[in-house]
């Protein structure tokens, strides 16, 4: 193998490597966009869970008081 063949093969391998690198970069961009979308959904779900837990905790204290007051008024 002479120098010109070696250079040709090396250049061809570098071009393939460059194309593969571009392909990987584009795939990573798609994955990042998808993860951003999923993170937004997760954030909304966490907020909803927080609201539900807050109302649930408030009801744990309020409902027994209301039941006690109603029972005292009835009896």
HTML snippet that shows the backbone in 3Dmol.js (N, CA, C, O; Angstrom):
<script src="https://3Dmol.org/build/3Dmol-min.js"></script>
<div id="view" style="width:600px;height:400px;position:relative"></div>
<script>
const pdb = `
ATOM      1  N   UNK A   1       0.860  -1.169   0.000  1.00  0.00           N
ATOM      2  CA  UNK A   1       0.000   0.000   0.000  1.00  0.00           C
ATOM      3  C   UNK A   1       0.905   1.231   0.000  1.00  0.00           C
ATOM      4  O   UNK A   1       1.780   1.378   0.853  1.00  0.00           O
ATOM      5  N   UNK A   2       0.681   2.089  -0.952  1.00  0.00           N
ATOM      6  CA  UNK A   2       1.499   3.296  -1.005  1.00  0.00           C
ATOM      7  C   UNK A   2       0.787   4.442  -0.283  1.00  0.00           C
ATOM      8  O   UNK A   2      -0.337   4.287   0.194  1.00  0.00           O
ATOM      9  N   UNK A   3       1.444   5.568  -0.213  1.00  0.00           N
ATOM     10  CA  UNK A   3       0.961   6.707   0.562  1.00  0.00           C
ATOM     11  C   UNK A   3      -0.344   7.241   0.000  1.00  0.00           C
ATOM     12  O   UNK A   3      -1.229   7.589   0.782  1.00  0.00           O
ATOM     13  N   UNK A   4      -0.507   7.323  -1.281  1.00  0.00           N
ATOM     14  CA  UNK A   4      -1.737   7.872  -1.868  1.00  0.00           C
ATOM     15  C   UNK A   4      -2.935   6.971  -1.565  1.00  0.00           C
ATOM     16  O   UNK A   4      -4.023   7.476  -1.290  1.00  0.00           O
ATOM     17  N   UNK A   5      -2.758   5.659  -1.610  1.00  0.00           N
ATOM     18  CA  UNK A   5      -3.855   4.748  -1.253  1.00  0.00           C
ATOM     19  C   UNK A   5      -4.213   4.897   0.224  1.00  0.00           C
ATOM     20  O   UNK A   5      -5.384   4.909   0.602  1.00  0.00           O
ATOM     21  N   UNK A   6      -3.187   5.008   1.034  1.00  0.00           N
ATOM     22  CA  UNK A   6      -3.418   5.182   2.472  1.00  0.00           C
ATOM     23  C   UNK A   6      -4.189   6.466   2.743  1.00  0.00           C
ATOM     24  O   UNK A   6      -5.132   6.476   3.535  1.00  0.00           O
ATOM     25  N   UNK A   7      -3.789   7.542   2.088  1.00  0.00           N
ATOM     26  CA  UNK A   7      -4.491   8.822   2.260  1.00  0.00           C
ATOM     27  C   UNK A   7      -5.941   8.723   1.777  1.00  0.00           C
ATOM     28  O   UNK A   7      -6.847   9.253   2.420  1.00  0.00           O
ATOM     29  N   UNK A   8      -6.155   8.060   0.670  1.00  0.00           N
ATOM     30  CA  UNK A   8      -7.508   7.897   0.132  1.00  0.00           C
ATOM     31  C   UNK A   8      -8.384   7.111   1.115  1.00  0.00           C
ATOM     32  O   UNK A   8      -9.516   7.499   1.402  1.00  0.00           O
ATOM     33  N   UNK A   9      -7.842   6.008   1.619  1.00  0.00           N
ATOM     34  CA  UNK A   9      -8.605   5.204   2.581  1.00  0.00           C
ATOM     35  C   UNK A   9      -8.861   5.972   3.875  1.00  0.00           C
ATOM     36  O   UNK A   9      -9.957   5.919   4.433  1.00  0.00           O
ATOM     37  N   UNK A  10      -7.845   6.683   4.344  1.00  0.00           N
ATOM     38  CA  UNK A  10      -8.005   7.462   5.574  1.00  0.00           C
ATOM     39  C   UNK A  10      -9.036   8.566   5.379  1.00  0.00           C
ATOM     40  O   UNK A  10      -9.856   8.816   6.263  1.00  0.00           O
ATOM     41  N   UNK A  11      -9.000   9.221   4.235  1.00  0.00           N
ATOM     42  CA  UNK A  11      -9.981  10.270   3.944  1.00  0.00           C
ATOM     43  C   UNK A  11     -11.388   9.679   3.886  1.00  0.00           C
ATOM     44  O   UNK A  11     -12.332  10.268   4.412  1.00  0.00           O
ATOM     45  N   UNK A  12     -11.527   8.544   3.263  1.00  0.00           N
ATOM     46  CA  UNK A  12     -12.844   7.896   3.181  1.00  0.00           C
ATOM     47  C   UNK A  12     -13.342   7.521   4.573  1.00  0.00           C
ATOM     48  O   UNK A  12     -14.521   7.693   4.880  1.00  0.00           O
ATOM     49  N   UNK A  13     -12.444   7.008   5.414  1.00  0.00           N
ATOM     50  CA  UNK A  13     -12.844   6.647   6.778  1.00  0.00           C
ATOM     51  C   UNK A  13     -13.232   7.875   7.592  1.00  0.00           C
ATOM     52  O   UNK A  13     -14.167   7.822   8.392  1.00  0.00           O
ATOM     53  N   UNK A  14     -12.522   8.975   7.391  1.00  0.00           N
ATOM     54  CA  UNK A  14     -12.851  10.212   8.101  1.00  0.00           C
ATOM     55  C   UNK A  14     -14.198  10.771   7.651  1.00  0.00           C
ATOM     56  O   UNK A  14     -14.953  11.305   8.463  1.00  0.00           O
ATOM     57  N   UNK A  15     -14.496  10.652   6.372  1.00  0.00           N
ATOM     58  CA  UNK A  15     -15.798  11.110   5.868  1.00  0.00           C
ATOM     59  C   UNK A  15     -16.914  10.271   6.479  1.00  0.00           C
ATOM     60  O   UNK A  15     -17.939  10.811   6.895  1.00  0.00           O
ATOM     61  N   UNK A  16     -16.722   8.950   6.537  1.00  0.00           N
ATOM     62  CA  UNK A  16     -17.723   8.078   7.158  1.00  0.00           C
ATOM     63  C   UNK A  16     -17.900   8.419   8.628  1.00  0.00           C
ATOM     64  O   UNK A  16     -19.019   8.449   9.139  1.00  0.00           O
ATOM     65  N   UNK A  17     -16.786   8.677   9.302  1.00  0.00           N
ATOM     66  CA  UNK A  17     -16.831   9.035  10.711  1.00  0.00           C
ATOM     67  C   UNK A  17     -17.578  10.343  10.914  1.00  0.00           C
ATOM     68  O   UNK A  17     -18.373  10.478  11.844  1.00  0.00           O
ATOM     69  N   UNK A  18     -17.318  11.293  10.045  1.00  0.00           N
ATOM     70  CA  UNK A  18     -17.995  12.590  10.133  1.00  0.00           C
ATOM     71  C   UNK A  18     -19.495  12.434   9.919  1.00  0.00           C
ATOM     72  O   UNK A  18     -20.289  13.024  10.652  1.00  0.00           O
ATOM     73  N   UNK A  19     -19.889  11.649   8.927  1.00  0.00           N
ATOM     74  CA  UNK A  19     -21.314  11.425   8.662  1.00  0.00           C
ATOM     75  C   UNK A  19     -21.978  10.730   9.843  1.00  0.00           C
ATOM     76  O   UNK A  19     -23.098  11.069  10.225  1.00  0.00           O
ATOM     77  N   UNK A  20     -21.292   9.771  10.410  1.00  0.00           N
ATOM     78  CA  UNK A  20     -21.837   9.050  11.573  1.00  0.00           C
ATOM     79  C   UNK A  20     -21.979   9.996  12.759  1.00  0.00           C
ATOM     80  O   UNK A  20     -22.953   9.924  13.510  1.00  0.00           O
ATOM     81  N   UNK A  21     -21.011  10.873  12.919  1.00  0.00           N
ATOM     82  CA  UNK A  21     -21.060  11.844  14.010  1.00  0.00           C
ATOM     83  C   UNK A  21     -22.249  12.788  13.832  1.00  0.00           C
ATOM     84  O   UNK A  21     -22.936  13.106  14.803  1.00  0.00           O
ATOM     85  N   UNK A  22     -22.491  13.228  12.628  1.00  0.00           N
ATOM     86  CA  UNK A  22     -23.645  14.099  12.344  1.00  0.00           C
ATOM     87  C   UNK A  22     -24.941  13.351  12.640  1.00  0.00           C
ATOM     88  O   UNK A  22     -25.863  13.914  13.231  1.00  0.00           O
ATOM     89  N   UNK A  23     -25.014  12.102  12.236  1.00  0.00           N
ATOM     90  CA  UNK A  23     -26.206  11.288  12.486  1.00  0.00           C
ATOM     91  C   UNK A  23     -26.455  11.139  13.991  1.00  0.00           C
ATOM     92  O   UNK A  23     -27.592  11.256  14.448  1.00  0.00           O
ATOM     93  N   UNK A  24     -25.407  10.885  14.747  1.00  0.00           N
ATOM     94  CA  UNK A  24     -25.542  10.748  16.203  1.00  0.00           C
ATOM     95  C   UNK A  24     -25.994  12.073  16.809  1.00  0.00           C
ATOM     96  O   UNK A  24     -26.849  12.085  17.695  1.00  0.00           O
ATOM     97  N   UNK A  25     -25.438  13.174  16.351  1.00  0.00           N
ATOM     98  CA  UNK A  25     -25.815  14.491  16.863  1.00  0.00           C
ATOM     99  C   UNK A  25     -27.294  14.779  16.617  1.00  0.00           C
ATOM    100  O   UNK A  25     -27.981  15.290  17.502  1.00  0.00           O
ATOM    101  N   UNK A  26     -27.784  14.455  15.427  1.00  0.00           N
ATOM    102  CA  UNK A  26     -29.198  14.669  15.116  1.00  0.00           C
ATOM    103  C   UNK A  26     -30.090  13.794  15.999  1.00  0.00           C
ATOM    104  O   UNK A  26     -31.143  14.237  16.457  1.00  0.00           O
ATOM    105  N   UNK A  27     -29.668  12.559  16.232  1.00  0.00           N
ATOM    106  CA  UNK A  27     -30.433  11.672  17.113  1.00  0.00           C
ATOM    107  C   UNK A  27     -30.483  12.231  18.529  1.00  0.00           C
ATOM    108  O   UNK A  27     -31.525  12.188  19.183  1.00  0.00           O
ATOM    109  N   UNK A  28     -29.367  12.750  18.995  1.00  0.00           N
ATOM    110  CA  UNK A  28     -29.326  13.339  20.336  1.00  0.00           C
ATOM    111  C   UNK A  28     -30.224  14.569  20.434  1.00  0.00           C
ATOM    112  O   UNK A  28     -30.844  14.805  21.470  1.00  0.00           O
ATOM    113  N   UNK A  29     -30.294  15.345  19.372  1.00  0.00           N
ATOM    114  CA  UNK A  29     -31.186  16.503  19.370  1.00  0.00           C
ATOM    115  C   UNK A  29     -32.647  16.061  19.495  1.00  0.00           C
ATOM    116  O   UNK A  29     -33.414  16.655  20.252  1.00  0.00           O
ATOM    117  N   UNK A  30     -33.028  15.018  18.753  1.00  0.00           N
ATOM    118  CA  UNK A  30     -34.402  14.507  18.852  1.00  0.00           C
ATOM    119  C   UNK A  30     -34.680  13.988  20.253  1.00  0.00           C
ATOM    120  O   UNK A  30     -35.758  14.217  20.802  1.00  0.00           O
ATOM    121  N   UNK A  31     -33.718  13.295  20.830  1.00  0.00           N
ATOM    122  CA  UNK A  31     -33.894  12.764  22.185  1.00  0.00           C
ATOM    123  C   UNK A  31     -34.040  13.908  23.183  1.00  0.00           C
ATOM    124  O   UNK A  31     -34.877  13.835  24.082  1.00  0.00           O
ATOM    125  N   UNK A  32     -33.237  14.966  23.038  1.00  0.00           N
ATOM    126  CA  UNK A  32     -33.331  16.115  23.940  1.00  0.00           C
ATOM    127  C   UNK A  32     -34.702  16.780  23.841  1.00  0.00           C
ATOM    128  O   UNK A  32     -35.289  17.140  24.861  1.00  0.00           O
ATOM    129  N   UNK A  33     -35.212  16.945  22.630  1.00  0.00           N
ATOM    130  CA  UNK A  33     -36.536  17.548  22.456  1.00  0.00           C
ATOM    131  C   UNK A  33     -37.606  16.690  23.126  1.00  0.00           C
ATOM    132  O   UNK A  33     -38.511  17.207  23.780  1.00  0.00           O
ATOM    133  N   UNK A  34     -37.492  15.378  22.954  1.00  0.00           N
ATOM    134  CA  UNK A  34     -38.469  14.476  23.552  1.00  0.00           C
ATOM    135  C   UNK A  34     -38.392  14.530  25.080  1.00  0.00           C
ATOM    136  O   UNK A  34     -39.421  14.523  25.756  1.00  0.00           O
ATOM    137  N   UNK A  35     -37.191  14.585  25.613  1.00  0.00           N
ATOM    138  CA  UNK A  35     -37.034  14.666  27.067  1.00  0.00           C
ATOM    139  C   UNK A  35     -37.578  15.978  27.622  1.00  0.00           C
ATOM    140  O   UNK A  35     -38.156  15.992  28.708  1.00  0.00           O
ATOM    141  N   UNK A  36     -37.404  17.073  26.899  1.00  0.00           N
ATOM    142  CA  UNK A  36     -37.976  18.349  27.328  1.00  0.00           C
ATOM    143  C   UNK A  36     -39.498  18.240  27.400  1.00  0.00           C
ATOM    144  O   UNK A  36     -40.117  18.727  28.347  1.00  0.00           O
ATOM    145  N   UNK A  37     -40.087  17.608  26.411  1.00  0.00           N
ATOM    146  CA  UNK A  37     -41.539  17.417  26.387  1.00  0.00           C
ATOM    147  C   UNK A  37     -41.987  16.574  27.579  1.00  0.00           C
ATOM    148  O   UNK A  37     -42.966  16.909  28.246  1.00  0.00           O
ATOM    149  N   UNK A  38     -41.268  15.478  27.847  1.00  0.00           N
ATOM    150  CA  UNK A  38     -41.616  14.612  28.971  1.00  0.00           C
ATOM    151  C   UNK A  38     -41.417  15.320  30.311  1.00  0.00           C
ATOM    152  O   UNK A  38     -42.217  15.142  31.229  1.00  0.00           O
ATOM    153  N   UNK A  39     -40.365  16.114  30.427  1.00  0.00           N
ATOM    154  CA  UNK A  39     -40.126  16.842  31.665  1.00  0.00           C
ATOM    155  C   UNK A  39     -41.242  17.840  31.943  1.00  0.00           C
ATOM    156  O   UNK A  39     -41.619  18.048  33.096  1.00  0.00           O
ATOM    157  N   UNK A  40     -41.767  18.453  30.897  1.00  0.00           N
ATOM    158  CA  UNK A  40     -42.902  19.367  31.067  1.00  0.00           C
ATOM    159  C   UNK A  40     -44.118  18.624  31.590  1.00  0.00           C
ATOM    160  O   UNK A  40     -44.816  19.118  32.475  1.00  0.00           O
ATOM    161  N   UNK A  41     -44.376  17.445  31.050  1.00  0.00           N
ATOM    162  CA  UNK A  41     -45.512  16.646  31.514  1.00  0.00           C
ATOM    163  C   UNK A  41     -45.326  16.217  32.961  1.00  0.00           C
ATOM    164  O   UNK A  41     -46.270  16.249  33.751  1.00  0.00           O
ATOM    165  N   UNK A  42     -44.110  15.815  33.307  1.00  0.00           N
ATOM    166  CA  UNK A  42     -43.825  15.384  34.674  1.00  0.00           C
ATOM    167  C   UNK A  42     -44.028  16.547  35.637  1.00  0.00           C
ATOM    168  O   UNK A  42     -44.575  16.362  36.724  1.00  0.00           O
ATOM    169  N   UNK A  43     -43.594  17.737  35.249  1.00  0.00           N
ATOM    170  CA  UNK A  43     -43.755  18.909  36.112  1.00  0.00           C
ATOM    171  C   UNK A  43     -45.230  19.212  36.348  1.00  0.00           C
ATOM    172  O   UNK A  43     -45.629  19.502  37.476  1.00  0.00           O
ATOM    173  N   UNK A  44     -46.043  19.147  35.298  1.00  0.00           N
ATOM    174  CA  UNK A  44     -47.483  19.389  35.462  1.00  0.00           C
ATOM    175  C   UNK A  44     -48.110  18.329  36.369  1.00  0.00           C
ATOM    176  O   UNK A  44     -48.953  18.647  37.208  1.00  0.00           O
ATOM    177  N   UNK A  45     -47.704  17.083  36.204  1.00  0.00           N
ATOM    178  CA  UNK A  45     -48.241  16.016  37.042  1.00  0.00           C
ATOM    179  C   UNK A  45     -47.838  16.198  38.502  1.00  0.00           C
ATOM    180  O   UNK A  45     -48.645  15.959  39.400  1.00  0.00           O
ATOM    181  N   UNK A  46     -46.609  16.615  38.746  1.00  0.00           N
ATOM    182  CA  UNK A  46     -46.163  16.854  40.115  1.00  0.00           C
ATOM    183  C   UNK A  46     -46.962  17.983  40.754  1.00  0.00           C
ATOM    184  O   UNK A  46     -47.305  17.915  41.935  1.00  0.00           O
ATOM    185  N   UNK A  47     -47.256  19.014  39.981  1.00  0.00           N
ATOM    186  CA  UNK A  47     -48.061  20.110  40.509  1.00  0.00           C
ATOM    187  C   UNK A  47     -49.470  19.628  40.849  1.00  0.00           C
ATOM    188  O   UNK A  47     -50.028  20.009  41.878  1.00  0.00           O
ATOM    189  N   UNK A  48     -50.042  18.795  39.988  1.00  0.00           N
ATOM    190  CA  UNK A  48     -51.376  18.271  40.248  1.00  0.00           C
ATOM    191  C   UNK A  48     -51.379  17.404  41.506  1.00  0.00           C
ATOM    192  O   UNK A  48     -52.302  17.491  42.316  1.00  0.00           O
ATOM    193  N   UNK A  49     -50.364  16.580  41.671  1.00  0.00           N
ATOM    194  CA  UNK A  49     -50.272  15.730  42.865  1.00  0.00           C
ATOM    195  C   UNK A  49     -50.140  16.595  44.114  1.00  0.00           C
ATOM    196  O   UNK A  49     -50.734  16.286  45.147  1.00  0.00           O
ATOM    197  N   UNK A  50     -49.375  17.663  44.029  1.00  0.00           N
ATOM    198  CA  UNK A  50     -49.214  18.570  45.168  1.00  0.00           C
ATOM    199  C   UNK A  50     -50.544  19.211  45.545  1.00  0.00           C
ATOM    200  O   UNK A  50     -50.866  19.322  46.728  1.00  0.00           O
ATOM    201  N   UNK A  51     -51.310  19.629  44.557  1.00  0.00           N
ATOM    202  CA  UNK A  51     -52.626  20.233  44.828  1.00  0.00           C
ATOM    203  C   UNK A  51     -53.549  19.208  45.478  1.00  0.00           C
ATOM    204  O   UNK A  51     -54.239  19.525  46.447  1.00  0.00           O
ATOM    205  N   UNK A  52     -53.569  17.998  44.961  1.00  0.00           N
ATOM    206  CA  UNK A  52     -54.430  16.948  45.515  1.00  0.00           C
ATOM    207  C   UNK A  52     -54.025  16.635  46.948  1.00  0.00           C
ATOM    208  O   UNK A  52     -54.889  16.480  47.811  1.00  0.00           O
ATOM    209  N   UNK A  53     -52.738  16.541  47.213  1.00  0.00           N
ATOM    210  CA  UNK A  53     -52.275  16.252  48.575  1.00  0.00           C
ATOM    211  C   UNK A  53     -52.623  17.390  49.523  1.00  0.00           C
ATOM    212  O   UNK A  53     -52.989  17.150  50.674  1.00  0.00           O
ATOM    213  N   UNK A  54     -52.510  18.622  49.051  1.00  0.00           N
ATOM    214  CA  UNK A  54     -52.853  19.776  49.897  1.00  0.00           C
ATOM    215  C   UNK A  54     -54.326  19.754  50.259  1.00  0.00           C
ATOM    216  O   UNK A  54     -54.680  19.930  51.425  1.00  0.00           O
ATOM    217  N   UNK A  55     -55.192  19.538  49.271  1.00  0.00           N
ATOM    218  CA  UNK A  55     -56.623  19.468  49.556  1.00  0.00           C
ATOM    219  C   UNK A  55     -56.934  18.271  50.451  1.00  0.00           C
ATOM    220  O   UNK A  55     -57.770  18.376  51.349  1.00  0.00           O
ATOM    221  N   UNK A  56     -56.288  17.163  50.226  1.00  0.00           N
ATOM    222  CA  UNK A  56     -56.507  15.978  51.059  1.00  0.00           C
ATOM    223  C   UNK A  56     -56.111  16.223  52.498  1.00  0.00           C
ATOM    224  O   UNK A  56     -56.825  15.824  53.418  1.00  0.00           O
ATOM    225  N   UNK A  57     -54.982  16.876  52.700  1.00  0.00           N
ATOM    226  CA  UNK A  57     -54.535  17.178  54.066  1.00  0.00           C
ATOM    227  C   UNK A  57     -55.500  18.147  54.739  1.00  0.00           C
ATOM    228  O   UNK A  57     -55.786  18.012  55.929  1.00  0.00           O
ATOM    229  N   UNK A  58     -55.997  19.116  53.992  1.00  0.00           N
ATOM    230  CA  UNK A  58     -56.958  20.064  54.560  1.00  0.00           C
ATOM    231  C   UNK A  58     -58.253  19.340  54.932  1.00  0.00           C
ATOM    232  O   UNK A  58     -58.844  19.619  55.975  1.00  0.00           O
ATOM    233  N   UNK A  59     -58.688  18.423  54.089  1.00  0.00           N
ATOM    234  CA  UNK A  59     -59.927  17.694  54.373  1.00  0.00           C
ATOM    235  C   UNK A  59     -59.779  16.782  55.597  1.00  0.00           C
ATOM    236  O   UNK A  59     -60.755  16.550  56.311  1.00  0.00           O
ATOM    237  N   UNK A  60     -58.588  16.272  55.841  1.00  0.00           N
ATOM    238  CA  UNK A  60     -58.361  15.420  57.012  1.00  0.00           C
ATOM    239  C   UNK A  60     -58.664  16.195  58.284  1.00  0.00           C
ATOM    240  O   UNK A  60     -59.153  15.618  59.255  1.00  0.00           O
ATOM    241  N   UNK A  61     -58.382  17.485  58.295  1.00  0.00           N
ATOM    242  CA  UNK A  61     -58.655  18.301  59.472  1.00  0.00           C
ATOM    243  C   UNK A  61     -60.062  18.886  59.474  1.00  0.00           C
ATOM    244  O   UNK A  61     -60.679  18.975  60.535  1.00  0.00           O
ATOM    245  N   UNK A  62     -60.581  19.282  58.334  1.00  0.00           N
ATOM    246  CA  UNK A  62     -61.862  19.980  58.256  1.00  0.00           C
ATOM    247  C   UNK A  62     -63.044  19.024  58.397  1.00  0.00           C
ATOM    248  O   UNK A  62     -63.994  19.346  59.111  1.00  0.00           O
ATOM    249  N   UNK A  63     -63.023  17.890  57.760  1.00  0.00           N
ATOM    250  CA  UNK A  63     -64.159  16.968  57.768  1.00  0.00           C
ATOM    251  C   UNK A  63     -64.491  16.483  59.184  1.00  0.00           C
ATOM    252  O   UNK A  63     -65.669  16.498  59.542  1.00  0.00           O
ATOM    253  N   UNK A  64     -63.548  16.062  59.996  1.00  0.00           N
ATOM    254  CA  UNK A  64     -63.911  15.651  61.354  1.00  0.00           C
ATOM    255  C   UNK A  64     -64.525  16.789  62.182  1.00  0.00           C
ATOM    256  O   UNK A  64     -65.424  16.555  62.990  1.00  0.00           O
ATOM    257  N   UNK A  65     -64.042  18.005  61.982  1.00  0.00           N
ATOM    258  CA  UNK A  65     -64.614  19.145  62.712  1.00  0.00           C
ATOM    259  C   UNK A  65     -66.056  19.372  62.287  1.00  0.00           C
ATOM    260  O   UNK A  65     -66.926  19.600  63.128  1.00  0.00           O
ATOM    261  N   UNK A  66     -66.312  19.311  60.991  1.00  0.00           N
ATOM    262  CA  UNK A  66     -67.680  19.504  60.488  1.00  0.00           C
ATOM    263  C   UNK A  66     -68.588  18.392  61.005  1.00  0.00           C
ATOM    264  O   UNK A  66     -69.709  18.658  61.439  1.00  0.00           O
ATOM    265  N   UNK A  67     -68.117  17.164  60.961  1.00  0.00           N
ATOM    266  CA  UNK A  67     -68.925  16.045  61.455  1.00  0.00           C
ATOM    267  C   UNK A  67     -69.220  16.215  62.940  1.00  0.00           C
ATOM    268  O   UNK A  67     -70.342  15.955  63.372  1.00  0.00           O
ATOM    269  N   UNK A  68     -68.249  16.642  63.724  1.00  0.00           N
ATOM    270  CA  UNK A  68     -68.456  16.865  65.154  1.00  0.00           C
ATOM    271  C   UNK A  68     -69.486  17.954  65.383  1.00  0.00           C
ATOM    272  O   UNK A  68     -70.365  17.802  66.231  1.00  0.00           O
ATOM    273  N   UNK A  69     -69.396  19.041  64.649  1.00  0.00           N
ATOM    274  CA  UNK A  69     -70.355  20.147  64.805  1.00  0.00           C
ATOM    275  C   UNK A  69     -71.756  19.705  64.418  1.00  0.00           C
ATOM    276  O   UNK A  69     -72.722  20.047  65.100  1.00  0.00           O
ATOM    277  N   UNK A  70     -71.880  18.954  63.339  1.00  0.00           N
ATOM    278  CA  UNK A  70     -73.203  18.469  62.906  1.00  0.00           C
ATOM    279  C   UNK A  70     -73.778  17.513  63.948  1.00  0.00           C
ATOM    280  O   UNK A  70     -74.968  17.582  64.255  1.00  0.00           O
ATOM    281  N   UNK A  71     -72.965  16.639  64.485  1.00  0.00           N
ATOM    282  CA  UNK A  71     -73.442  15.685  65.493  1.00  0.00           C
ATOM    283  C   UNK A  71     -73.887  16.405  66.765  1.00  0.00           C
ATOM    284  O   UNK A  71     -74.861  15.991  67.394  1.00  0.00           O
ATOM    285  N   UNK A  72     -73.197  17.465  67.151  1.00  0.00           N
ATOM    286  CA  UNK A  72     -73.608  18.244  68.336  1.00  0.00           C
ATOM    287  C   UNK A  72     -74.924  19.001  68.094  1.00  0.00           C
ATOM    288  O   UNK A  72     -75.735  19.161  69.006  1.00  0.00           O
ATOM    289  N   UNK A  73     -75.120  19.460  66.855  1.00  0.00           N
ATOM    290  CA  UNK A  73     -76.345  20.169  66.558  1.00  0.00           C
ATOM    291  C   UNK A  73     -77.539  19.201  66.490  1.00  0.00           C
ATOM    292  O   UNK A  73     -78.654  19.572  66.857  1.00  0.00           O
ATOM    293  N   UNK A  74     -77.316  17.996  66.035  1.00  0.00           N
ATOM    294  CA  UNK A  74     -78.373  17.021  65.890  1.00  0.00           C
ATOM    295  C   UNK A  74     -78.785  16.493  67.269  1.00  0.00           C
ATOM    296  O   UNK A  74     -79.971  16.307  67.538  1.00  0.00           O
ATOM    297  N   UNK A  75     -77.809  16.257  68.128  1.00  0.00           N
ATOM    298  CA  UNK A  75     -78.114  15.656  69.432  1.00  0.00           C
ATOM    299  C   UNK A  75     -78.437  16.691  70.411  1.00  0.00           C
ATOM    300  O   UNK A  75     -78.722  16.380  71.567  1.00  0.00           O
TER     301      UNK A  75
END
`;
const viewer = $3Dmol.createViewer("view");
viewer.addModel(pdb, "pdb");
viewer.setStyle({}, {cartoon: {color: "spectrum"}});
viewer.zoomTo();
viewer.render();
</script>
